[in-house]
Amino acid sequence: MLILNFKIDGTIDTTCDRCLSQLPQQVDITEQQIAKFSDELIDEDEEIITLGKNDHEIDVAGLIYEYINVAVPFTSVCDNEGETPYCDKEMLEKLNSFSANGEQSEQTDPRWDALRKMNK
């Protein structure tokens, strides 16, 4: 049996979900994978890799890719929006202007007024 220990530490460039600029994400990953030697066909198990007695190498590229994908946050937004060197300030200004205009010019659909009267 082999125990594979992975320590992945570094920076990944992702795209900011707010301003669409490149955003560096710090990752610090520690994972462990078990590899077992066996000639029997064992059902695929994500926690244990089964190797034949004559196998002499393990392809860990897929494991590393999966570990990094899981570690990256689902939404990537910088902590200090607009105050970091990699923020797209022009895009943030446009987004803020659109959101301010949307709140001021919000009009209700007159078809819903009849339902509001019924509710009161």
C-alpha positions, 0 to 999 in steps of 0.5 A: 500500500502507498500513501500519497501526500499532496501539499499544493501552495501557490496563487491561481489567476481567476476572473473576478465575478464583479469587474471581470479582471484577473484576480489572484487567489491564494491556495493552500491545499493538503490532501492524502490519497491511498494507492493499493496493489491488487490483481483483483478488479475492485470497484472504483473507489475515489478514496483508494486507487487500485494498482496491478502488481506490475504497475510502476507509475501513477498518473496524479495529474487528474488528482491535482487538477481536482484538488485545485478545482475544489479549493478555488471559491465558487464566487471570486470577488476581491476583498477591498473592491476598487482599492486593489491594483488588479480591480477594473475601476472603470467597470466598477464605476459603470456597474455602480451607475447602472445599479443607481439608475435602476433603483430610481427609475423602477416602475411597477406594472399596472397589471399588478395593481389589481392584485395588490388591492385584493390583498389588502 
